[in-house]
Amino acid sequence: MEKKEEEEHKEVVLVQDLLYSVPEVAKLLKTNKNTVYDLIRKGYLKALKLGRLKITHAELIRFLEEFNGREVK
């Protein structure tokens, strides 16, 4: 792969990883979509309404760091 193509590929991957759909977050958290919707509804996770709900990578990291080792009810 040429250097320019490699750089373009890295940019595309980065953009794809900035936003996650609810099903993607559910898969990452090893849970189901309903649990993710509950986390959003209860205010544990902030989501963007862009057609469908999206969660930013930064928000997902914040959630994991804040609730690491704690029970989320």
C-alpha positions in Angstrom: 0.0 0.0 0.0 1.4 3.4 -0.9 2.0 5.9 1.9 -0.8 8.3 0.7 -3.4 5.4 0.6 -2.2 4.2 4.0 -2.8 7.7 5.5 -6.3 7.9 3.9 -7.1 4.5 5.3 -6.0 5.6 8.8 -8.3 8.7 8.5 -11.3 6.7 7.6 -10.8 4.3 10.5 -10.5 7.2 12.9 -13.7 8.8 11.7 -15.5 5.4 11.9 -14.4 5.1 15.5 -15.7 8.5 16.7 -19.3 7.5 16.8 -21.0 4.2 17.8 -24.5 3.1 17.2 -26.5 1.6 20.1 -26.0 -2.0 18.8 -22.2 -1.4 18.5 -22.1 -0.1 22.1 -24.1 -3.1 23.2 -21.6 -5.4 21.6 -18.6 -3.5 23.1 -20.2 -3.6 26.5 -21.2 -7.3 26.1 -24.8 -6.5 26.8 -28.0 -5.9 24.8 -29.5 -2.9 23.0 -32.2 -2.5 25.7 -29.6 -2.1 28.4 -27.8 0.6 26.4 -31.1 2.4 25.8 -31.8 2.2 29.6 -28.3 3.7 30.3 -29.1 6.6 27.9 -32.6 7.1 29.3 -31.3 7.1 32.9 -28.5 9.6 32.0 -25.5 7.3 32.5 -24.6 7.6 28.8 -25.1 10.7 26.7 -26.2 10.1 23.1 -26.5 12.2 20.0 -29.7 12.0 17.9 -28.3 11.8 14.4 -31.0 9.9 12.6 -30.6 7.2 15.2 -28.9 7.5 18.6 -25.1 7.6 18.5 -22.6 7.5 21.4 -19.2 9.2 21.0 -16.0 7.3 21.7 -15.2 9.9 24.3 -18.5 9.4 26.1 -18.1 5.6 26.1 -14.6 6.0 27.6 -16.0 8.4 30.2 -18.7 6.0 31.2 -16.3 3.1 31.5 -13.9 5.1 33.6 -16.6 6.6 35.9 -18.4 3.4 36.6 -15.5 1.0 36.6 -16.0 -1.3 39.6 -19.4 0.1 40.4 -22.8 -1.3 39.9 -25.0 0.7 37.5 -28.7 0.5 38.4 
